[in-house]
């Protein structure tokens, strides 16, 4: 099952926290599709720090106006 989270209308300061909360709710094997209008690299580094080994990161669109990332829960915390 894939859920979609559109961050385009969410403030920059709130984005990573919102993604972290939604990711924490995912069951193993589930995917969160993240849509954003800003490069997602800070999010990637935060997830690598906080959730290393728990997710797969697939970049579906690579800007320059829109980025789409699929985050799949690969392991439980």
C-alpha positions as CSV (number, residue, x, y, z in Angstrom):
1,X,0.0,0.0,0.0
2,X,1.3,3.4,-0.9
3,X,0.3,6.7,0.9
4,X,1.1,10.1,-0.6
5,X,2.3,13.1,1.3
6,X,2.3,16.4,-0.6
7,X,4.7,18.9,1.1
8,X,4.3,21.7,-1.4
9,X,2.0,23.7,0.8
10,X,3.8,22.8,4.1
11,X,6.3,25.2,5.6
12,X,9.9,24.2,5.1
13,X,10.5,24.1,8.9
14,X,7.7,21.5,9.3
15,X,8.4,19.2,6.4
16,X,11.0,16.8,7.9
17,X,9.0,16.4,11.1
18,X,5.8,15.6,9.2
19,X,7.6,13.0,7.0
20,X,9.2,11.4,10.1
21,X,5.8,11.1,11.8
22,X,4.2,9.6,8.7
23,X,7.1,7.2,8.2
24,X,6.9,6.0,11.8
25,X,3.3,5.0,11.1
26,X,4.2,2.8,8.1
27,X,4.0,-1.0,8.4
28,X,6.9,-3.0,7.1
29,X,6.7,-3.2,3.3
30,X,4.4,-0.1,3.0
31,X,5.5,3.0,1.0
32,X,5.2,6.7,1.6
33,X,5.3,8.8,-1.6
34,X,6.6,12.3,-0.8
35,X,6.0,15.1,-3.2
36,X,8.0,18.3,-2.7
37,X,8.9,21.5,-4.5
38,X,12.3,21.7,-2.8
39,X,15.3,19.3,-3.1
40,X,14.8,16.5,-0.5
41,X,18.4,16.0,0.5
42,X,18.1,17.3,4.0
43,X,15.3,14.8,4.5
44,X,17.4,12.0,3.1
45,X,20.3,12.8,5.6
46,X,17.9,13.1,8.5
47,X,16.4,9.7,7.7
48,X,19.9,8.2,7.3
49,X,20.7,9.5,10.8
50,X,17.4,8.6,12.5
51,X,16.2,5.5,10.5
52,X,19.3,3.9,9.1
53,X,18.5,0.4,7.8
54,X,14.8,0.9,8.1
55,X,13.9,2.3,4.7
56,X,14.5,2.2,0.9
57,X,14.8,5.6,-0.9
58,X,13.7,5.7,-4.5
59,X,13.9,9.1,-6.3
60,X,11.1,9.1,-9.0
61,X,11.4,12.7,-10.1
62,X,14.5,14.8,-9.7
63,X,13.4,18.5,-10.0
64,X,14.0,21.2,-10.8
65,X,10.4,22.2,-9.9
66,X,9.1,18.9,-8.3
67,X,10.7,16.0,-6.6
68,X,9.0,12.7,-5.9
69,X,10.5,10.2,-3.5
70,X,9.2,6.8,-2.5
71,X,10.1,5.8,1.1
72,X,9.5,2.1,1.7
73,X,9.7,0.7,5.3
74,X,12.1,-2.2,5.0
75,X,12.5,-3.0,8.7
76,X,10.8,-2.2,11.9
77,X,12.5,0.1,14.4
